[in-house]
Amino acid sequence: MIEDIRKRALHRTSILEGQVRGLARMIENEDYCMDIIAQSRAIQKALASLDKLLIENHLRTHVAHMFAEGGEHREQAVAELLKAYDLETR
């Protein structure tokens, strides 16, 4: 994994852990539904941001290598990206 991306991804997972703990407390305390939903949506956005980092790392490392190899490796890279974005047709 690219070191900068690894550090940023780990930082984001730490933030996510706190957000999820906060969400659980909100549910336990029976906070206002819209506040709980807002927190849940914030977590979803944070997860999407983490996904972007992980996809960037995969593109810059594994996919670049797989495309350079060509043939079946290239096809595997394409299949993985389609799967990552829920675009599989098979």
Secondary structure as a PSIPRED ss2 file (coil, helix, strand):
# PSIPRED VFORMAT (PSIPRED V4.0)

   1 M C   1.000  0.000  0.000
   2 I C   1.000  0.000  0.000
   3 E H   0.000  1.000  0.000
   4 D H   0.000  1.000  0.000
   5 I H   0.000  1.000  0.000
   6 R H   0.000  1.000  0.000
   7 K H   0.000  1.000  0.000
   8 R H   0.000  1.000  0.000
   9 A H   0.000  1.000  0.000
  10 L H   0.000  1.000  0.000
  11 H H   0.000  1.000  0.000
  12 R H   0.000  1.000  0.000
  13 T H   0.000  1.000  0.000
  14 S H   0.000  1.000  0.000
  15 I H   0.000  1.000  0.000
  16 L H   0.000  1.000  0.000
  17 E H   0.000  1.000  0.000
  18 G H   0.000  1.000  0.000
  19 Q H   0.000  1.000  0.000
  20 V H   0.000  1.000  0.000
  21 R H   0.000  1.000  0.000
  22 G H   0.000  1.000  0.000
  23 L H   0.000  1.000  0.000
  24 A H   0.000  1.000  0.000
  25 R H   0.000  1.000  0.000
  26 M H   0.000  1.000  0.000
  27 I H   0.000  1.000  0.000
  28 E H   0.000  1.000  0.000
  29 N C   1.000  0.000  0.000
  30 E C   1.000  0.000  0.000
  31 D C   1.000  0.000  0.000
  32 Y C   1.000  0.000  0.000
  33 C H   0.000  1.000  0.000
  34 M H   0.000  1.000  0.000
  35 D H   0.000  1.000  0.000
  36 I H   0.000  1.000  0.000
  37 I H   0.000  1.000  0.000
  38 A H   0.000  1.000  0.000
  39 Q H   0.000  1.000  0.000
  40 S H   0.000  1.000  0.000
  41 R H   0.000  1.000  0.000
  42 A H   0.000  1.000  0.000
  43 I H   0.000  1.000  0.000
  44 Q H   0.000  1.000  0.000
  45 K H   0.000  1.000  0.000
  46 A H   0.000  1.000  0.000
  47 L H   0.000  1.000  0.000
  48 A H   0.000  1.000  0.000
  49 S H   0.000  1.000  0.000
  50 L H   0.000  1.000  0.000
  51 D H   0.000  1.000  0.000
  52 K H   0.000  1.000  0.000
  53 L H   0.000  1.000  0.000
  54 L H   0.000  1.000  0.000
  55 I H   0.000  1.000  0.000
  56 E H   0.000  1.000  0.000
  57 N H   0.000  1.000  0.000
  58 H H   0.000  1.000  0.000
  59 L H   0.000  1.000  0.000
  60 R H   0.000  1.000  0.000
  61 T H   0.000  1.000  0.000
  62 H H   0.000  1.000  0.000
  63 V H   0.000  1.000  0.000
  64 A H   0.000  1.000  0.000
  65 H H   0.000  1.000  0.000
  66 M H   0.000  1.000  0.000
  67 F H   0.000  1.000  0.000
  68 A H   0.000  1.000  0.000
  69 E H   0.000  1.000  0.000
  70 G C   1.000  0.000  0.000
  71 G H   0.000  1.000  0.000
  72 E H   0.000  1.000  0.000
  73 H H   0.000  1.000  0.000
  74 R H   0.000  1.000  0.000
  75 E H   0.000  1.000  0.000
  76 Q H   0.000  1.000  0.000
  77 A H   0.000  1.000  0.000
  78 V H   0.000  1.000  0.000
  79 A H   0.000  1.000  0.000
  80 E H   0.000  1.000  0.000
  81 L H   0.000  1.000  0.000
  82 L H   0.000  1.000  0.000
  83 K H   0.000  1.000  0.000
  84 A H   0.000  1.000  0.000
  85 Y C   1.000  0.000  0.000
  86 D C   1.000  0.000  0.000
  87 L C   1.000  0.000  0.000
  88 E C   1.000  0.000  0.000
  89 T C   1.000  0.000  0.000
  90 R C   1.000  0.000  0.000
